[in-house]
């Protein structure tokens, strides 16, 4: 779960960062960020039952703020 959150955060930061690194067009960055977020969100909701309630609630709050 942590790896998916970190990857999502990194992609979002790259999308909105002041200094745009690389030669990837903004539309591709948006698409990639959305795909990464959707993957993380789907993984969380499919596996939520396996997390302790407190951890699941915190992860849900974090996902909602991204």
N, C-alpha and C positions, 0 to 999 in steps of 0.2 A: 504494500500500500504506500509506504513512504517513497519508494522509487517513482511511483506514478504521480504522487503529489509534487515531488521535486521536479520531475520532467515537465509537468504542467506549469508550475511556477516559473521555471526557466524559460519556457516557450512564451508565456505571457509577458515576462519581463523583456524578452527580446523584441516582442511585438510593439511594446509601448515605450521602449527605451529611447532616450534622447539621441544616443549614438547608434545608428542602424549599422550593424556589422554584416558583412557578407554581401553578396550580390543577389540574394533572393528577393523577388518583388514582394511588395506589401500584400498583395492578394494571396500569394502563395503562403506567406507567413500567417495570415489570418486563417486560411484553410487548415494549415498544419496545426496551429494552436487549437482550433475547434476540434480537430480529430483527436488530439492528445487529451483535451479536456473531456470529450465524450467517452473516450476509452477509460479514463480514470473514474469518471462518474458511474459508468456502467459496471465497472469492476467493483466499486464500493457498494453499490446497491445490490449486486448479486451476492456479495460476500458479507454483507452487514450482519447477518445472523451469527457469524463466527467471531465478531468483535465483542468485547465487553461493552455493555450499554454506555458507559462513560466515554470510552474511546470512539464508539460509533457516533455518539452525539457530537463530540468535538470534530470528528472528520466531516460530518454532515455540515456543521457550521463553517468549517474551512472551505469546503467545496462550494457552499453558497456564496462565499465572499470572493471567490475567484471569478 
